[in-house]
């Protein structure tokens, strides 16, 4: 049962929007990991905030998104699976145990 009062949240999966600035911020910084991590990251940020892919994309494509990507990239480069690296970054940035 969805008890959210936010009308932008939906139970049915939505297609993940492509980055508007693929050479910049989070997507650009993720380099060879970008195609794999973008869908995971945008879903995680949307889920932890207001449910909007548009707002999640704005975060990821801003200067904070680049900083967010630094931690993910570093963890993946050290052998952490992408989904776990994003979960770690979400816990750090959003300080929410459910992230």
C-alpha positions as CSV (number, residue, x, y, z in Angstrom):
1,X,0.0,0.0,0.0
2,X,1.4,3.4,-1.0
3,X,0.7,5.9,1.8
4,X,2.7,8.7,0.3
5,X,0.8,12.0,-0.1
6,X,3.2,13.1,-2.7
7,X,1.4,12.9,-6.1
8,X,4.7,12.7,-8.0
9,X,5.6,9.3,-6.5
10,X,4.3,6.3,-8.4
11,X,4.4,2.6,-7.7
12,X,4.9,1.7,-11.4
13,X,8.5,2.0,-12.7
14,X,9.1,4.9,-14.9
15,X,11.7,5.0,-17.6
16,X,14.9,6.6,-16.5
17,X,15.6,9.9,-18.3
18,X,18.9,10.3,-20.0
19,X,21.3,13.0,-18.7
20,X,20.9,16.4,-20.3
21,X,24.6,17.0,-19.9
22,X,26.4,13.7,-20.5
23,X,29.8,15.2,-20.5
24,X,29.4,17.0,-17.2
25,X,28.8,16.5,-13.5
26,X,27.9,13.0,-12.3
27,X,27.5,11.3,-15.7
28,X,30.7,12.9,-17.1
29,X,32.7,12.2,-14.0
30,X,31.7,8.5,-13.9
31,X,33.5,8.0,-17.2
32,X,33.4,4.3,-18.2
33,X,31.0,3.5,-15.3
34,X,28.4,6.2,-16.4
35,X,26.0,4.0,-18.4
36,X,25.9,1.4,-15.5
37,X,25.6,3.9,-12.6
38,X,23.3,6.6,-14.0
39,X,20.1,4.5,-13.8
40,X,21.0,3.3,-10.3
41,X,22.0,6.8,-9.1
42,X,19.0,8.7,-10.5
43,X,16.6,6.1,-9.0
44,X,18.3,6.2,-5.6
45,X,18.3,10.0,-5.5
46,X,14.6,10.2,-6.6
47,X,13.6,7.6,-4.1
48,X,15.4,9.4,-1.2
49,X,13.9,12.8,-2.1
50,X,10.6,13.7,-3.7
51,X,10.3,10.9,-6.2
52,X,10.9,13.1,-9.1
53,X,13.5,12.1,-11.8
54,X,13.6,15.7,-12.9
55,X,14.8,16.9,-9.5
56,X,17.1,13.9,-9.1
57,X,18.6,14.7,-12.5
58,X,19.1,18.4,-11.5
59,X,21.0,17.3,-8.4
60,X,23.2,14.8,-10.3
61,X,23.9,17.2,-13.1
62,X,24.9,20.1,-10.8
63,X,28.2,20.7,-8.9
64,X,27.0,18.5,-6.0
65,X,26.3,15.7,-8.4
66,X,30.0,15.7,-9.5
67,X,31.0,15.5,-5.8
68,X,28.5,12.7,-5.3
69,X,30.1,10.8,-8.2
70,X,33.6,11.1,-6.8
71,X,32.7,8.7,-3.9
72,X,30.9,6.3,-6.2
73,X,33.8,6.2,-8.7
74,X,36.4,5.7,-6.0
75,X,34.5,2.8,-4.5
76,X,33.9,1.1,-7.8
77,X,37.6,1.6,-8.8
78,X,38.5,-0.2,-5.5
79,X,36.3,-3.2,-6.4
80,X,32.9,-2.3,-4.8
81,X,29.9,-3.3,-6.9
82,X,28.1,-0.3,-8.4
83,X,24.9,-0.7,-6.5
84,X,26.8,-1.0,-3.2
85,X,28.9,2.1,-4.1
86,X,25.8,4.1,-4.7
87,X,24.2,2.9,-1.5
88,X,27.3,4.0,0.4
89,X,27.2,7.4,-1.3
90,X,23.5,7.8,-0.6
91,X,24.0,7.1,3.1
92,X,26.8,9.6,3.2
93,X,25.0,12.4,1.3
94,X,21.4,11.9,2.5
95,X,22.2,10.4,5.9
96,X,19.2,8.2,5.8
97,X,19.4,4.6,6.8
98,X,16.8,3.6,4.3
99,X,18.8,4.9,1.4
